[in-house]
Each structure stands twice: as C-alpha cells, then as structure tokens.
C-alpha cells in the first residue's frame, strides 16, 4: 500500500540491510540476538526482504526500487539508508563493496570502482541525493569519518540512547558520554547531519531523569543533535532485559506514561531539530512487554491539539504535512535565523517559513571552532518528492527556494569575510551545486568567494 508520508519530505528513503554480525563490544542489555542483524527481529519487513535476498546489497536495492515504482513513489531522488547495525565496524572491503553495489544498482551498470559508480550516479536515473549510515559513538574515529565521506554519506545516526555513564554501564553499552560528545563534534565538523537515537525508560532511568536527560540534549552545547529518533525501551524476546523483566526487576513505561513523557519532550525540542520517529516497530510475536502502539505519534499529536500544545520540531511544521491535511497554504514567505553554539562551533539554522509557521525549506550552516570556512551541513526544500526539474503548482521544490537559501549562506560567508564555502553533498545533488558555481574538491562541493 502506498504511504503518502513516505516521500512527504521530498526524497524517497530506501533502506538496505547489512548482513548479521555480532557487535564488537558485546550485546546491550535490551538488544535481541536472533540470527538476524543485531537489534532486529526476523519478522521486521525490511529484514525479511533482506534475508530472502541473502543480504545482497545490489539485489536489495533493485527490489526496493521496483517496490517503490509499483507503489507510484518517485525514484529519481533517493536517500539510501544503510541499516542493520554499526556499519563502520564491518571489514573495510565489505563496506566498500556494499556501498558500490548500491550505487551500481541505482546506475543500472556495474562500475569498476566506487569512484566511477559515484561519478555515474551524478546523472543517473535514480540519484542518491543523501546517504545515511548508522553507527555507535565509539565508531566515529577520523578514519571512520573519512570512509563515510568517501562513500558519499551525508547523515549519520548515532546510538546515544541516554547520555549517562551509569546507565551506559548498567545496560552494557560499552562506550561513554565522552564518546558521544567527541563523535558529535567530529561529525559536525566534517559537515554531517546528525541524528541521535534515544531510548527513554532504560534500566537506571525514570520519568524525571528521562526529562532531565532530554533537556540536557539541547541545553548542553556538546550535544544538540539535528534529528532524533525516540525509541522507548521495549522488552524484546531474546534480549537480556527479558530475564530482568521476568524476575520483576524491570518494568517498561505504560502507554499512558509514554504519551505524557513524549508530550513533555515535544515541548522541549527546539526549532532546528527534527523528530524523525517515535516508537520502534517490533512485531507483536517478539514483544514481551512495552507498548505496542506504532501510531503513538498520532495519538500524541491528537492529544497535544486538544491541550492546545505545539511541537516546534521541523517535521511537525513541514509544508508536506500541511498539504496532506489540506490546509490553506499562505505564500508570504520569510527567512527566520537561529544562531546557537554547538560542539565548540557556531551553528546557523535558517528556515523559510510563512505566517502560519509552516516550513518550506532550511539550510544548516556551521562555522567550526578556530576555522575560517563556512560549512553547509544541510540544504533541504520540503514538499512531496517531485520529479527532478518538474514543477508543481503550490509545491515548494524547484521554485528557487534552495537558491534563496544558498544566496543567504554566501551572504553570511561574506559578512564573516570567509573566502570558501564547503557543502557536504549527496552525489546525486552535485549537478545542482555545479549550476550554482560550486566545484568538487575532495569530498565536498566548494566555492571560492571573491
Ligand atoms: S550497539 Fe546496537 S546493535 Fe549492538 S548490541 Fe547494542 S543495541 Fe544491539
């Protein structure tokens, strides 16, 4: 069945699963070990499809493309999502061949090298406009980051769960808060967009502590993620937590507690952050305890509306959702700038909004500490995915909003007397930046300002 929300943000997300492998640090207390990629269950749809295809990345990519086409989703602008665990922990060759195979599938042609495959993809029918890799905070070294850049990665999802060393110890995470802080800084300085996975309700936490930790994520400049996935702790078959639960030593939040907690979170989250997901879809056969409602987000939104509360996160303000709700869209657009300190650098978040605070596009700029460059970490024009170059009445993409935001970035660079702008760009967007006068230099699109 076609889910219109799938492509509501302008790009079609395509997930490809890596083969199962044990995490190098051991196993986290809440993570199931079930002969599929760690932390997943054999009944998750993406995993079932990957298993059928023997985790072959080329076949998975082709199968997903075919499925999207059958559901009439556009497939010219793809965000490739590598899921299934800590990708940078896999052998180098595996990583390289995996990514190349995905590009080859998009290109409809097998290239000799990854570089060649990326080059071909710049003008391919299915362009990879963004690439997301999941990792742990202790697998974000300079070398890991260099490799991610080489792959054409633009977004990294970090398993942060709960920034507290005592909790980390209790749940056997195998890394520290310091690792989170350093990974966040390194990734931001390399230009990546960063999403945190967080898990309220872990052993060692409680309602008040979860709210305190959530607040800390945005008050403490060492964190400040661009995106969040909120995965409340669930007791899953095959996880160590199941034994604690059976012995009466652990209890997950009830549905009512979760609703209350996430409403609190939503009132804290700043305008520059996007809540990507609330709740993880665990097949009922594998859920021992924890809430089963995968439409929790909708329940929360409805409740917030009744209470007259508003979530300021990017997703809740995107034009795509307003169009879905058939709201009247006012076209009086203006720029709204937010400046904040993060990970020892300065962030400038600029959004295009209308009078009703509906967001049409955004740009995320960073000035890393002690540097004289402006980094563009994200440029996004929101709206349903449209064919490259195609215009749609009343829709935001390709109506010059991206150019407006880029002009603003260049104006800011001039104000700071910076001579160079760097953009982290999916390989499928390089052509767009070339038209704006940018050239490929290393892994970035670069422009020298006079
Ligand atoms: S790091 Fe992630 S995949 Fe690995 S054991 Fe922990 S939760 Fe599971």
Boltz pocket constraint, residues with backbone or C-beta under 6 A from the ligand:
constraints:
  - pocket:
      binder: B
      contacts: [[A, 23], [A, 26], [A, 27], [A, 28], [A, 31], [A, 32], [A, 38], [A, 39], [A, 84], [A, 85], [A, 86], [A, 136], [A, 159], [A, 172], [A, 173]]
      max_distance: 6.0
